[in-house]
Amino acid sequence: MASQSSSPQSIHEFTVKDAKGNDVNLGTYKGKVLLIVNVASQCGLTNSNYTELTQLYEKYKGQGLEILAFPCNQFGSQEPGSNEEIQEFVCTRFKAEYPVFDKVEVNGPNSAPIYKYMKSTKSSIFGDSIKWNFAKFLVDKEGRVVDRYAPTTSPLSFEKDIKKLLEKA
């Protein structure tokens, strides 16, 4: 976890919990392009987003893309399940091979530190708050947040942005 005295300079300075409660140092993703998404299993956007995220992952994982999914139950209580239920749903229904982490809050006083950081670096036209499930943050190989996409933005619609970051040395 980044110390309180100095502001983190990259995603790589954070440690998060995986779905089993183990610490994951995001520094292990140095050199990878990351797409970080707050996900939900019972949202109207679930099918299209998970389907397209899986397509992007299949296509680009060999070139250095990682998708990090963070379940969140803050929007319409659309992610009510346990971590085990969420994993089962994502892996069975959408064949997701990318990591799904521990359930987090993305807004408010209990917002996960990684989300506080990403929101502070890339606010949307609506301000810092995440408005709904499937807000997406694109992070370059150095761990800098380079773009933020709305929940309704289709993952395949910004494939060119992902390719551009993957091609950078």
Phi and psi in radians as a Rosetta constraint file:
Dihedral C 1 N 2 CA 2 C 2 CIRCULARHARMONIC -1.153 0.35
Dihedral N 2 CA 2 C 2 N 3 CIRCULARHARMONIC 2.474 0.35
Dihedral C 2 N 3 CA 3 C 3 CIRCULARHARMONIC -1.244 0.35
Dihedral N 3 CA 3 C 3 N 4 CIRCULARHARMONIC 2.717 0.35
Dihedral C 3 N 4 CA 4 C 4 CIRCULARHARMONIC -1.277 0.35
Dihedral N 4 CA 4 C 4 N 5 CIRCULARHARMONIC -0.423 0.35
Dihedral C 4 N 5 CA 5 C 5 CIRCULARHARMONIC -1.267 0.35
Dihedral N 5 CA 5 C 5 N 6 CIRCULARHARMONIC -0.621 0.35
Dihedral C 5 N 6 CA 6 C 6 CIRCULARHARMONIC -2.050 0.35
Dihedral N 6 CA 6 C 6 N 7 CIRCULARHARMONIC 2.435 0.35
Dihedral C 6 N 7 CA 7 C 7 CIRCULARHARMONIC -1.279 0.35
Dihedral N 7 CA 7 C 7 N 8 CIRCULARHARMONIC 2.450 0.35
Dihedral C 7 N 8 CA 8 C 8 CIRCULARHARMONIC -1.107 0.35
Dihedral N 8 CA 8 C 8 N 9 CIRCULARHARMONIC 2.541 0.35
Dihedral C 8 N 9 CA 9 C 9 CIRCULARHARMONIC -1.796 0.35
Dihedral N 9 CA 9 C 9 N 10 CIRCULARHARMONIC -0.178 0.35
Dihedral C 9 N 10 CA 10 C 10 CIRCULARHARMONIC -2.777 0.35
Dihedral N 10 CA 10 C 10 N 11 CIRCULARHARMONIC 2.819 0.35
Dihedral C 10 N 11 CA 11 C 11 CIRCULARHARMONIC -1.039 0.35
Dihedral N 11 CA 11 C 11 N 12 CIRCULARHARMONIC -0.539 0.35
Dihedral C 11 N 12 CA 12 C 12 CIRCULARHARMONIC -1.124 0.35
Dihedral N 12 CA 12 C 12 N 13 CIRCULARHARMONIC -0.197 0.35
Dihedral C 12 N 13 CA 13 C 13 CIRCULARHARMONIC -1.522 0.35
Dihedral N 13 CA 13 C 13 N 14 CIRCULARHARMONIC -0.037 0.35
Dihedral C 13 N 14 CA 14 C 14 CIRCULARHARMONIC -1.735 0.35
Dihedral N 14 CA 14 C 14 N 15 CIRCULARHARMONIC 2.624 0.35
Dihedral C 14 N 15 CA 15 C 15 CIRCULARHARMONIC -2.086 0.35
Dihedral N 15 CA 15 C 15 N 16 CIRCULARHARMONIC 2.292 0.35
Dihedral C 15 N 16 CA 16 C 16 CIRCULARHARMONIC -2.175 0.35
Dihedral N 16 CA 16 C 16 N 17 CIRCULARHARMONIC 2.947 0.35
Dihedral C 16 N 17 CA 17 C 17 CIRCULARHARMONIC -1.694 0.35
Dihedral N 17 CA 17 C 17 N 18 CIRCULARHARMONIC 2.394 0.35
Dihedral C 17 N 18 CA 18 C 18 CIRCULARHARMONIC -1.426 0.35
Dihedral N 18 CA 18 C 18 N 19 CIRCULARHARMONIC 3.137 0.35
Dihedral C 18 N 19 CA 19 C 19 CIRCULARHARMONIC -1.128 0.35
Dihedral N 19 CA 19 C 19 N 20 CIRCULARHARMONIC -0.324 0.35
Dihedral C 19 N 20 CA 20 C 20 CIRCULARHARMONIC -1.668 0.35
Dihedral N 20 CA 20 C 20 N 21 CIRCULARHARMONIC 0.030 0.35
Dihedral C 20 N 21 CA 21 C 21 CIRCULARHARMONIC 1.567 0.35
Dihedral N 21 CA 21 C 21 N 22 CIRCULARHARMONIC 0.129 0.35
Dihedral C 21 N 22 CA 22 C 22 CIRCULARHARMONIC -1.472 0.35
Dihedral N 22 CA 22 C 22 N 23 CIRCULARHARMONIC 2.557 0.35
Dihedral C 22 N 23 CA 23 C 23 CIRCULARHARMONIC -1.260 0.35
Dihedral N 23 CA 23 C 23 N 24 CIRCULARHARMONIC 2.387 0.35
Dihedral C 23 N 24 CA 24 C 24 CIRCULARHARMONIC -2.187 0.35
Dihedral N 24 CA 24 C 24 N 25 CIRCULARHARMONIC 2.036 0.35
Dihedral C 24 N 25 CA 25 C 25 CIRCULARHARMONIC -1.401 0.35
Dihedral N 25 CA 25 C 25 N 26 CIRCULARHARMONIC 2.056 0.35
Dihedral C 25 N 26 CA 26 C 26 CIRCULARHARMONIC -1.233 0.35
Dihedral N 26 CA 26 C 26 N 27 CIRCULARHARMONIC -0.132 0.35
Dihedral C 26 N 27 CA 27 C 27 CIRCULARHARMONIC -1.081 0.35
Dihedral N 27 CA 27 C 27 N 28 CIRCULARHARMONIC -0.373 0.35
Dihedral C 27 N 28 CA 28 C 28 CIRCULARHARMONIC -1.174 0.35
Dihedral N 28 CA 28 C 28 N 29 CIRCULARHARMONIC -0.210 0.35
Dihedral C 28 N 29 CA 29 C 29 CIRCULARHARMONIC -1.697 0.35
Dihedral N 29 CA 29 C 29 N 30 CIRCULARHARMONIC 0.169 0.35
Dihedral C 29 N 30 CA 30 C 30 CIRCULARHARMONIC -0.972 0.35
Dihedral N 30 CA 30 C 30 N 31 CIRCULARHARMONIC 2.398 0.35
Dihedral C 30 N 31 CA 31 C 31 CIRCULARHARMONIC 1.516 0.35
Dihedral N 31 CA 31 C 31 N 32 CIRCULARHARMONIC -0.024 0.35
Dihedral C 31 N 32 CA 32 C 32 CIRCULARHARMONIC -1.924 0.35
Dihedral N 32 CA 32 C 32 N 33 CIRCULARHARMONIC 2.631 0.35
Dihedral C 32 N 33 CA 33 C 33 CIRCULARHARMONIC -1.540 0.35
Dihedral N 33 CA 33 C 33 N 34 CIRCULARHARMONIC 2.294 0.35
Dihedral C 33 N 34 CA 34 C 34 CIRCULARHARMONIC -1.986 0.35
Dihedral N 34 CA 34 C 34 N 35 CIRCULARHARMONIC 2.465 0.35
Dihedral C 34 N 35 CA 35 C 35 CIRCULARHARMONIC -2.081 0.35
Dihedral N 35 CA 35 C 35 N 36 CIRCULARHARMONIC 1.946 0.35
Dihedral C 35 N 36 CA 36 C 36 CIRCULARHARMONIC -1.846 0.35
Dihedral N 36 CA 36 C 36 N 37 CIRCULARHARMONIC 2.196 0.35
Dihedral C 36 N 37 CA 37 C 37 CIRCULARHARMONIC -2.338 0.35
Dihedral N 37 CA 37 C 37 N 38 CIRCULARHARMONIC 2.370 0.35
Dihedral C 37 N 38 CA 38 C 38 CIRCULARHARMONIC -1.558 0.35
Dihedral N 38 CA 38 C 38 N 39 CIRCULARHARMONIC 2.100 0.35
Dihedral C 38 N 39 CA 39 C 39 CIRCULARHARMONIC -1.957 0.35
Dihedral N 39 CA 39 C 39 N 40 CIRCULARHARMONIC 2.831 0.35
Dihedral C 39 N 40 CA 40 C 40 CIRCULARHARMONIC -2.639 0.35
Dihedral N 40 CA 40 C 40 N 41 CIRCULARHARMONIC 2.545 0.35
Dihedral C 40 N 41 CA 41 C 41 CIRCULARHARMONIC -1.497 0.35
Dihedral N 41 CA 41 C 41 N 42 CIRCULARHARMONIC -0.367 0.35
Dihedral C 41 N 42 CA 42 C 42 CIRCULARHARMONIC -2.091 0.35
Dihedral N 42 CA 42 C 42 N 43 CIRCULARHARMONIC 0.528 0.35
Dihedral C 42 N 43 CA 43 C 43 CIRCULARHARMONIC -1.692 0.35
Dihedral N 43 CA 43 C 43 N 44 CIRCULARHARMONIC 2.680 0.35
Dihedral C 43 N 44 CA 44 C 44 CIRCULARHARMONIC -1.100 0.35
Dihedral N 44 CA 44 C 44 N 45 CIRCULARHARMONIC -0.360 0.35
Dihedral C 44 N 45 CA 45 C 45 CIRCULARHARMONIC -1.611 0.35
Dihedral N 45 CA 45 C 45 N 46 CIRCULARHARMONIC -0.041 0.35
Dihedral C 45 N 46 CA 46 C 46 CIRCULARHARMONIC -1.053 0.35
Dihedral N 46 CA 46 C 46 N 47 CIRCULARHARMONIC -0.964 0.35
Dihedral C 46 N 47 CA 47 C 47 CIRCULARHARMONIC -1.005 0.35
Dihedral N 47 CA 47 C 47 N 48 CIRCULARHARMONIC -0.907 0.35
Dihedral C 47 N 48 CA 48 C 48 CIRCULARHARMONIC -1.138 0.35
Dihedral N 48 CA 48 C 48 N 49 CIRCULARHARMONIC -0.755 0.35
Dihedral C 48 N 49 CA 49 C 49 CIRCULARHARMONIC -1.177 0.35
Dihedral N 49 CA 49 C 49 N 50 CIRCULARHARMONIC -0.885 0.35
Dihedral C 49 N 50 CA 50 C 50 CIRCULARHARMONIC -1.077 0.35
Dihedral N 50 CA 50 C 50 N 51 CIRCULARHARMONIC -0.694 0.35
Dihedral C 50 N 51 CA 51 C 51 CIRCULARHARMONIC -1.059 0.35
Dihedral N 51 CA 51 C 51 N 52 CIRCULARHARMONIC -0.842 0.35
Dihedral C 51 N 52 CA 52 C 52 CIRCULARHARMONIC -1.251 0.35
Dihedral N 52 CA 52 C 52 N 53 CIRCULARHARMONIC -0.631 0.35
Dihedral C 52 N 53 CA 53 C 53 CIRCULARHARMONIC -1.066 0.35
Dihedral N 53 CA 53 C 53 N 54 CIRCULARHARMONIC -0.738 0.35
Dihedral C 53 N 54 CA 54 C 54 CIRCULARHARMONIC -1.119 0.35
Dihedral N 54 CA 54 C 54 N 55 CIRCULARHARMONIC -0.710 0.35
Dihedral C 54 N 55 CA 55 C 55 CIRCULARHARMONIC -1.082 0.35
Dihedral N 55 CA 55 C 55 N 56 CIRCULARHARMONIC -0.797 0.35
Dihedral C 55 N 56 CA 56 C 56 CIRCULARHARMONIC -1.083 0.35
Dihedral N 56 CA 56 C 56 N 57 CIRCULARHARMONIC -0.753 0.35
Dihedral C 56 N 57 CA 57 C 57 CIRCULARHARMONIC -1.103 0.35
Dihedral N 57 CA 57 C 57 N 58 CIRCULARHARMONIC -0.798 0.35
Dihedral C 57 N 58 CA 58 C 58 CIRCULARHARMONIC -1.011 0.35
Dihedral N 58 CA 58 C 58 N 59 CIRCULARHARMONIC -0.736 0.35
Dihedral C 58 N 59 CA 59 C 59 CIRCULARHARMONIC -1.278 0.35
Dihedral N 59 CA 59 C 59 N 60 CIRCULARHARMONIC -0.638 0.35
Dihedral C 59 N 60 CA 60 C 60 CIRCULARHARMONIC -2.044 0.35
Dihedral N 60 CA 60 C 60 N 61 CIRCULARHARMONIC -0.046 0.35
Dihedral C 60 N 61 CA 61 C 61 CIRCULARHARMONIC -1.057 0.35
Dihedral N 61 CA 61 C 61 N 62 CIRCULARHARMONIC -0.593 0.35
Dihedral C 61 N 62 CA 62 C 62 CIRCULARHARMONIC -1.236 0.35
Dihedral N 62 CA 62 C 62 N 63 CIRCULARHARMONIC -0.265 0.35
Dihedral C 62 N 63 CA 63 C 63 CIRCULARHARMONIC -1.774 0.35
Dihedral N 63 CA 63 C 63 N 64 CIRCULARHARMONIC 0.011 0.35
Dihedral C 63 N 64 CA 64 C 64 CIRCULARHARMONIC 1.937 0.35
Dihedral N 64 CA 64 C 64 N 65 CIRCULARHARMONIC 0.268 0.35
Dihedral C 64 N 65 CA 65 C 65 CIRCULARHARMONIC -1.570 0.35
Dihedral N 65 CA 65 C 65 N 66 CIRCULARHARMONIC 2.362 0.35
Dihedral C 65 N 66 CA 66 C 66 CIRCULARHARMONIC -2.199 0.35
Dihedral N 66 CA 66 C 66 N 67 CIRCULARHARMONIC 2.396 0.35
Dihedral C 66 N 67 CA 67 C 67 CIRCULARHARMONIC -1.889 0.35
Dihedral N 67 CA 67 C 67 N 68 CIRCULARHARMONIC 2.247 0.35
Dihedral C 67 N 68 CA 68 C 68 CIRCULARHARMONIC -2.001 0.35
Dihedral N 68 CA 68 C 68 N 69 CIRCULARHARMONIC 1.990 0.35
Dihedral C 68 N 69 CA 69 C 69 CIRCULARHARMONIC -1.782 0.35
Dihedral N 69 CA 69 C 69 N 70 CIRCULARHARMONIC 2.229 0.35
Dihedral C 69 N 70 CA 70 C 70 CIRCULARHARMONIC -2.053 0.35
Dihedral N 70 CA 70 C 70 N 71 CIRCULARHARMONIC 1.809 0.35
Dihedral C 70 N 71 CA 71 C 71 CIRCULARHARMONIC -1.044 0.35
Dihedral N 71 CA 71 C 71 N 72 CIRCULARHARMONIC 2.505 0.35
Dihedral C 71 N 72 CA 72 C 72 CIRCULARHARMONIC -2.544 0.35
Dihedral N 72 CA 72 C 72 N 73 CIRCULARHARMONIC 2.336 0.35
Dihedral C 72 N 73 CA 73 C 73 CIRCULARHARMONIC -1.874 0.35
Dihedral N 73 CA 73 C 73 N 74 CIRCULARHARMONIC 0.342 0.35
Dihedral C 73 N 74 CA 74 C 74 CIRCULARHARMONIC -1.455 0.35
Dihedral N 74 CA 74 C 74 N 75 CIRCULARHARMONIC -0.194 0.35
Dihedral C 74 N 75 CA 75 C 75 CIRCULARHARMONIC -2.010 0.35
Dihedral N 75 CA 75 C 75 N 76 CIRCULARHARMONIC 1.790 0.35
Dihedral C 75 N 76 CA 76 C 76 CIRCULARHARMONIC 1.106 0.35
Dihedral N 76 CA 76 C 76 N 77 CIRCULARHARMONIC 0.354 0.35
Dihedral C 76 N 77 CA 77 C 77 CIRCULARHARMONIC 0.865 0.35
Dihedral N 77 CA 77 C 77 N 78 CIRCULARHARMONIC 0.783 0.35
Dihedral C 77 N 78 CA 78 C 78 CIRCULARHARMONIC -1.628 0.35
Dihedral N 78 CA 78 C 78 N 79 CIRCULARHARMONIC 0.127 0.35
Dihedral C 78 N 79 CA 79 C 79 CIRCULARHARMONIC -2.358 0.35
Dihedral N 79 CA 79 C 79 N 80 CIRCULARHARMONIC 1.132 0.35
Dihedral C 79 N 80 CA 80 C 80 CIRCULARHARMONIC -1.408 0.35
Dihedral N 80 CA 80 C 80 N 81 CIRCULARHARMONIC -0.271 0.35
Dihedral C 80 N 81 CA 81 C 81 CIRCULARHARMONIC -1.251 0.35
Dihedral N 81 CA 81 C 81 N 82 CIRCULARHARMONIC 2.940 0.35
Dihedral C 81 N 82 CA 82 C 82 CIRCULARHARMONIC -1.314 0.35
Dihedral N 82 CA 82 C 82 N 83 CIRCULARHARMONIC 2.922 0.35
Dihedral C 82 N 83 CA 83 C 83 CIRCULARHARMONIC -0.983 0.35
Dihedral N 83 CA 83 C 83 N 84 CIRCULARHARMONIC -0.705 0.35
Dihedral C 83 N 84 CA 84 C 84 CIRCULARHARMONIC -1.111 0.35
Dihedral N 84 CA 84 C 84 N 85 CIRCULARHARMONIC -0.744 0.35
Dihedral C 84 N 85 CA 85 C 85 CIRCULARHARMONIC -1.138 0.35
Dihedral N 85 CA 85 C 85 N 86 CIRCULARHARMONIC -0.703 0.35
Dihedral C 85 N 86 CA 86 C 86 CIRCULARHARMONIC -1.108 0.35
Dihedral N 86 CA 86 C 86 N 87 CIRCULARHARMONIC -0.821 0.35
Dihedral C 86 N 87 CA 87 C 87 CIRCULARHARMONIC -1.009 0.35
Dihedral N 87 CA 87 C 87 N 88 CIRCULARHARMONIC -0.815 0.35
Dihedral C 87 N 88 CA 88 C 88 CIRCULARHARMONIC -1.016 0.35
Dihedral N 88 CA 88 C 88 N 89 CIRCULARHARMONIC -0.819 0.35
Dihedral C 88 N 89 CA 89 C 89 CIRCULARHARMONIC -1.056 0.35
Dihedral N 89 CA 89 C 89 N 90 CIRCULARHARMONIC -0.908 0.35
Dihedral C 89 N 90 CA 90 C 90 CIRCULARHARMONIC -1.151 0.35
Dihedral N 90 CA 90 C 90 N 91 CIRCULARHARMONIC -0.757 0.35
Dihedral C 90 N 91 CA 91 C 91 CIRCULARHARMONIC -1.304 0.35
Dihedral N 91 CA 91 C 91 N 92 CIRCULARHARMONIC -0.641 0.35
Dihedral C 91 N 92 CA 92 C 92 CIRCULARHARMONIC -1.390 0.35
Dihedral N 92 CA 92 C 92 N 93 CIRCULARHARMONIC -0.910 0.35
Dihedral C 92 N 93 CA 93 C 93 CIRCULARHARMONIC -1.307 0.35
Dihedral N 93 CA 93 C 93 N 94 CIRCULARHARMONIC -0.641 0.35
Dihedral C 93 N 94 CA 94 C 94 CIRCULARHARMONIC -2.031 0.35
Dihedral N 94 CA 94 C 94 N 95 CIRCULARHARMONIC 0.076 0.35
Dihedral C 94 N 95 CA 95 C 95 CIRCULARHARMONIC 0.932 0.35
Dihedral N 95 CA 95 C 95 N 96 CIRCULARHARMONIC 0.607 0.35
Dihedral C 95 N 96 CA 96 C 96 CIRCULARHARMONIC -1.227 0.35
Dihedral N 96 CA 96 C 96 N 97 CIRCULARHARMONIC 2.254 0.35
Dihedral C 96 N 97 CA 97 C 97 CIRCULARHARMONIC -1.879 0.35
Dihedral N 97 CA 97 C 97 N 98 CIRCULARHARMONIC -0.112 0.35
Dihedral C 97 N 98 CA 98 C 98 CIRCULARHARMONIC -1.463 0.35
Dihedral N 98 CA 98 C 98 N 99 CIRCULARHARMONIC 2.774 0.35
Dihedral C 98 N 99 CA 99 C 99 CIRCULARHARMONIC -1.217 0.35
Dihedral N 99 CA 99 C 99 N 100 CIRCULARHARMONIC 2.390 0.35
Dihedral C 99 N 100 CA 100 C 100 CIRCULARHARMONIC -1.962 0.35
Dihedral N 100 CA 100 C 100 N 101 CIRCULARHARMONIC 2.142 0.35
Dihedral C 100 N 101 CA 101 C 101 CIRCULARHARMONIC -1.633 0.35
Dihedral N 101 CA 101 C 101 N 102 CIRCULARHARMONIC -3.055 0.35
Dihedral C 101 N 102 CA 102 C 102 CIRCULARHARMONIC -1.104 0.35
Dihedral N 102 CA 102 C 102 N 103 CIRCULARHARMONIC 2.578 0.35
Dihedral C 102 N 103 CA 103 C 103 CIRCULARHARMONIC -1.088 0.35
Dihedral N 103 CA 103 C 103 N 104 CIRCULARHARMONIC 2.377 0.35
Dihedral C 103 N 104 CA 104 C 104 CIRCULARHARMONIC -2.281 0.35
Dihedral N 104 CA 104 C 104 N 105 CIRCULARHARMONIC 2.912 0.35
Dihedral C 104 N 105 CA 105 C 105 CIRCULARHARMONIC -1.784 0.35
Dihedral N 105 CA 105 C 105 N 106 CIRCULARHARMONIC 2.438 0.35
Dihedral C 105 N 106 CA 106 C 106 CIRCULARHARMONIC -1.888 0.35
Dihedral N 106 CA 106 C 106 N 107 CIRCULARHARMONIC -0.201 0.35
Dihedral C 106 N 107 CA 107 C 107 CIRCULARHARMONIC -2.285 0.35
Dihedral N 107 CA 107 C 107 N 108 CIRCULARHARMONIC 2.823 0.35
Dihedral C 107 N 108 CA 108 C 108 CIRCULARHARMONIC 1.499 0.35
Dihedral N 108 CA 108 C 108 N 109 CIRCULARHARMONIC -3.075 0.35
Dihedral C 108 N 109 CA 109 C 109 CIRCULARHARMONIC -1.153 0.35
Dihedral N 109 CA 109 C 109 N 110 CIRCULARHARMONIC -0.416 0.35
Dihedral C 109 N 110 CA 110 C 110 CIRCULARHARMONIC -1.743 0.35
Dihedral N 110 CA 110 C 110 N 111 CIRCULARHARMONIC 0.320 0.35
Dihedral C 110 N 111 CA 111 C 111 CIRCULARHARMONIC -1.008 0.35
Dihedral N 111 CA 111 C 111 N 112 CIRCULARHARMONIC 2.374 0.35
Dihedral C 111 N 112 CA 112 C 112 CIRCULARHARMONIC -1.045 0.35
Dihedral N 112 CA 112 C 112 N 113 CIRCULARHARMONIC 2.416 0.35
Dihedral C 112 N 113 CA 113 C 113 CIRCULARHARMONIC -0.908 0.35
Dihedral N 113 CA 113 C 113 N 114 CIRCULARHARMONIC -0.678 0.35
Dihedral C 113 N 114 CA 114 C 114 CIRCULARHARMONIC -1.104 0.35
Dihedral N 114 CA 114 C 114 N 115 CIRCULARHARMONIC -0.623 0.35
Dihedral C 114 N 115 CA 115 C 115 CIRCULARHARMONIC -1.288 0.35
Dihedral N 115 CA 115 C 115 N 116 CIRCULARHARMONIC -0.637 0.35
Dihedral C 115 N 116 CA 116 C 116 CIRCULARHARMONIC -1.025 0.35
Dihedral N 116 CA 116 C 116 N 117 CIRCULARHARMONIC -0.771 0.35
Dihedral C 116 N 117 CA 117 C 117 CIRCULARHARMONIC -1.114 0.35
Dihedral N 117 CA 117 C 117 N 118 CIRCULARHARMONIC -0.891 0.35
Dihedral C 117 N 118 CA 118 C 118 CIRCULARHARMONIC -1.087 0.35
Dihedral N 118 CA 118 C 118 N 119 CIRCULARHARMONIC -0.714 0.35
Dihedral C 118 N 119 CA 119 C 119 CIRCULARHARMONIC -1.148 0.35
Dihedral N 119 CA 119 C 119 N 120 CIRCULARHARMONIC -0.625 0.35
Dihedral C 119 N 120 CA 120 C 120 CIRCULARHARMONIC -1.237 0.35
Dihedral N 120 CA 120 C 120 N 121 CIRCULARHARMONIC -0.467 0.35
Dihedral C 120 N 121 CA 121 C 121 CIRCULARHARMONIC -1.518 0.35
Dihedral N 121 CA 121 C 121 N 122 CIRCULARHARMONIC -0.534 0.35
Dihedral C 121 N 122 CA 122 C 122 CIRCULARHARMONIC -2.369 0.35
Dihedral N 122 CA 122 C 122 N 123 CIRCULARHARMONIC 1.530 0.35
Dihedral C 122 N 123 CA 123 C 123 CIRCULARHARMONIC -1.397 0.35
Dihedral N 123 CA 123 C 123 N 124 CIRCULARHARMONIC 2.780 0.35
Dihedral C 123 N 124 CA 124 C 124 CIRCULARHARMONIC -1.717 0.35
Dihedral N 124 CA 124 C 124 N 125 CIRCULARHARMONIC -3.123 0.35
Dihedral C 124 N 125 CA 125 C 125 CIRCULARHARMONIC -1.101 0.35
Dihedral N 125 CA 125 C 125 N 126 CIRCULARHARMONIC -0.295 0.35
Dihedral C 125 N 126 CA 126 C 126 CIRCULARHARMONIC -1.651 0.35
Dihedral N 126 CA 126 C 126 N 127 CIRCULARHARMONIC 0.133 0.35
Dihedral C 126 N 127 CA 127 C 127 CIRCULARHARMONIC 1.705 0.35
Dihedral N 127 CA 127 C 127 N 128 CIRCULARHARMONIC -2.831 0.35
Dihedral C 127 N 128 CA 128 C 128 CIRCULARHARMONIC -1.266 0.35
Dihedral N 128 CA 128 C 128 N 129 CIRCULARHARMONIC -0.619 0.35
Dihedral C 128 N 129 CA 129 C 129 CIRCULARHARMONIC -1.033 0.35
Dihedral N 129 CA 129 C 129 N 130 CIRCULARHARMONIC 2.531 0.35
Dihedral C 129 N 130 CA 130 C 130 CIRCULARHARMONIC -1.487 0.35
Dihedral N 130 CA 130 C 130 N 131 CIRCULARHARMONIC 2.307 0.35
Dihedral C 130 N 131 CA 131 C 131 CIRCULARHARMONIC -1.553 0.35
Dihedral N 131 CA 131 C 131 N 132 CIRCULARHARMONIC -0.440 0.35
Dihedral C 131 N 132 CA 132 C 132 CIRCULARHARMONIC -2.920 0.35
Dihedral N 132 CA 132 C 132 N 133 CIRCULARHARMONIC 3.133 0.35
Dihedral C 132 N 133 CA 133 C 133 CIRCULARHARMONIC -1.077 0.35
Dihedral N 133 CA 133 C 133 N 134 CIRCULARHARMONIC 2.650 0.35
Dihedral C 133 N 134 CA 134 C 134 CIRCULARHARMONIC 1.225 0.35
Dihedral N 134 CA 134 C 134 N 135 CIRCULARHARMONIC 0.545 0.35
Dihedral C 134 N 135 CA 135 C 135 CIRCULARHARMONIC -1.248 0.35
Dihedral N 135 CA 135 C 135 N 136 CIRCULARHARMONIC 2.455 0.35
Dihedral C 135 N 136 CA 136 C 136 CIRCULARHARMONIC -2.174 0.35
Dihedral N 136 CA 136 C 136 N 137 CIRCULARHARMONIC 2.361 0.35
Dihedral C 136 N 137 CA 137 C 137 CIRCULARHARMONIC -2.049 0.35
Dihedral N 137 CA 137 C 137 N 138 CIRCULARHARMONIC 2.234 0.35
Dihedral C 137 N 138 CA 138 C 138 CIRCULARHARMONIC -1.758 0.35
Dihedral N 138 CA 138 C 138 N 139 CIRCULARHARMONIC 2.241 0.35
Dihedral C 138 N 139 CA 139 C 139 CIRCULARHARMONIC -2.151 0.35
Dihedral N 139 CA 139 C 139 N 140 CIRCULARHARMONIC 2.326 0.35
Dihedral C 139 N 140 CA 140 C 140 CIRCULARHARMONIC -1.392 0.35
Dihedral N 140 CA 140 C 140 N 141 CIRCULARHARMONIC 3.126 0.35
Dihedral C 140 N 141 CA 141 C 141 CIRCULARHARMONIC -1.126 0.35
Dihedral N 141 CA 141 C 141 N 142 CIRCULARHARMONIC -0.360 0.35
Dihedral C 141 N 142 CA 142 C 142 CIRCULARHARMONIC -1.570 0.35
Dihedral N 142 CA 142 C 142 N 143 CIRCULARHARMONIC -0.007 0.35
Dihedral C 142 N 143 CA 143 C 143 CIRCULARHARMONIC 1.552 0.35
Dihedral N 143 CA 143 C 143 N 144 CIRCULARHARMONIC 0.224 0.35
Dihedral C 143 N 144 CA 144 C 144 CIRCULARHARMONIC -1.598 0.35
Dihedral N 144 CA 144 C 144 N 145 CIRCULARHARMONIC 2.369 0.35
Dihedral C 144 N 145 CA 145 C 145 CIRCULARHARMONIC -1.283 0.35
Dihedral N 145 CA 145 C 145 N 146 CIRCULARHARMONIC 2.083 0.35
Dihedral C 145 N 146 CA 146 C 146 CIRCULARHARMONIC -1.850 0.35
Dihedral N 146 CA 146 C 146 N 147 CIRCULARHARMONIC -0.368 0.35
Dihedral C 146 N 147 CA 147 C 147 CIRCULARHARMONIC -2.737 0.35
Dihedral N 147 CA 147 C 147 N 148 CIRCULARHARMONIC 2.799 0.35
Dihedral C 147 N 148 CA 148 C 148 CIRCULARHARMONIC -2.391 0.35
Dihedral N 148 CA 148 C 148 N 149 CIRCULARHARMONIC 2.334 0.35
Dihedral C 148 N 149 CA 149 C 149 CIRCULARHARMONIC -2.104 0.35
Dihedral N 149 CA 149 C 149 N 150 CIRCULARHARMONIC 2.516 0.35
Dihedral C 149 N 150 CA 150 C 150 CIRCULARHARMONIC -1.183 0.35
Dihedral N 150 CA 150 C 150 N 151 CIRCULARHARMONIC 2.743 0.35
Dihedral C 150 N 151 CA 151 C 151 CIRCULARHARMONIC -0.930 0.35
Dihedral N 151 CA 151 C 151 N 152 CIRCULARHARMONIC -0.618 0.35
Dihedral C 151 N 152 CA 152 C 152 CIRCULARHARMONIC -1.450 0.35
Dihedral N 152 CA 152 C 152 N 153 CIRCULARHARMONIC -0.099 0.35
Dihedral C 152 N 153 CA 153 C 153 CIRCULARHARMONIC -1.330 0.35
Dihedral N 153 CA 153 C 153 N 154 CIRCULARHARMONIC 2.145 0.35
Dihedral C 153 N 154 CA 154 C 154 CIRCULARHARMONIC -1.179 0.35
Dihedral N 154 CA 154 C 154 N 155 CIRCULARHARMONIC 2.311 0.35
Dihedral C 154 N 155 CA 155 C 155 CIRCULARHARMONIC -0.958 0.35
Dihedral N 155 CA 155 C 155 N 156 CIRCULARHARMONIC -0.637 0.35
Dihedral C 155 N 156 CA 156 C 156 CIRCULARHARMONIC -1.222 0.35
Dihedral N 156 CA 156 C 156 N 157 CIRCULARHARMONIC -0.354 0.35
Dihedral C 156 N 157 CA 157 C 157 CIRCULARHARMONIC -1.226 0.35
Dihedral N 157 CA 157 C 157 N 158 CIRCULARHARMONIC -0.330 0.35
Dihedral C 157 N 158 CA 158 C 158 CIRCULARHARMONIC -2.040 0.35
Dihedral N 158 CA 158 C 158 N 159 CIRCULARHARMONIC 0.457 0.35
Dihedral C 158 N 159 CA 159 C 159 CIRCULARHARMONIC -0.975 0.35
Dihedral N 159 CA 159 C 159 N 160 CIRCULARHARMONIC -0.647 0.35
Dihedral C 159 N 160 CA 160 C 160 CIRCULARHARMONIC -1.066 0.35
Dihedral N 160 CA 160 C 160 N 161 CIRCULARHARMONIC -0.622 0.35
Dihedral C 160 N 161 CA 161 C 161 CIRCULARHARMONIC -1.172 0.35
Dihedral N 161 CA 161 C 161 N 162 CIRCULARHARMONIC -0.676 0.35
Dihedral C 161 N 162 CA 162 C 162 CIRCULARHARMONIC -1.138 0.35
Dihedral N 162 CA 162 C 162 N 163 CIRCULARHARMONIC -0.819 0.35
Dihedral C 162 N 163 CA 163 C 163 CIRCULARHARMONIC -1.022 0.35
Dihedral N 163 CA 163 C 163 N 164 CIRCULARHARMONIC -0.728 0.35
Dihedral C 163 N 164 CA 164 C 164 CIRCULARHARMONIC -1.058 0.35
Dihedral N 164 CA 164 C 164 N 165 CIRCULARHARMONIC -0.774 0.35
Dihedral C 164 N 165 CA 165 C 165 CIRCULARHARMONIC -1.207 0.35
Dihedral N 165 CA 165 C 165 N 166 CIRCULARHARMONIC -0.640 0.35
Dihedral C 165 N 166 CA 166 C 166 CIRCULARHARMONIC -1.140 0.35
Dihedral N 166 CA 166 C 166 N 167 CIRCULARHARMONIC -0.578 0.35
Dihedral C 166 N 167 CA 167 C 167 CIRCULARHARMONIC -1.343 0.35
Dihedral N 167 CA 167 C 167 N 168 CIRCULARHARMONIC -0.330 0.35
Dihedral C 167 N 168 CA 168 C 168 CIRCULARHARMONIC -1.196 0.35
Dihedral N 168 CA 168 C 168 N 169 CIRCULARHARMONIC 2.420 0.35
